[in-house]
Amino acid sequence: MINRETTHYETDTADFEVTCDLCGEQDFYDDMDWTDLMAAMKDDGWKNKKEGGGDWVHHCPKCAAKIQERLDR
């Protein structure tokens, strides 16, 4: 889950709270636009996936690694 915490209208950026949909791990990203947020999350190892119903799920690096390990078996 991604929550926009604060919007900085003068710079078109925001502060975001990202929560893993499996374990609840949280990361905070400050003063970013959406594109920068997605790039930072990817650099940090977060995985985002759109599920069949159209909802997005977000997995922290630890959970993403566990999922990939199961898929690789």
Summary of the structure (lengths in Angstrom):
residues: 73
radius of gyration: 13.3
end to end distance: 27.7
largest distance: 48.9
contacts: 174
relative contact order: 0.18
helix: 30%
strand: 40%
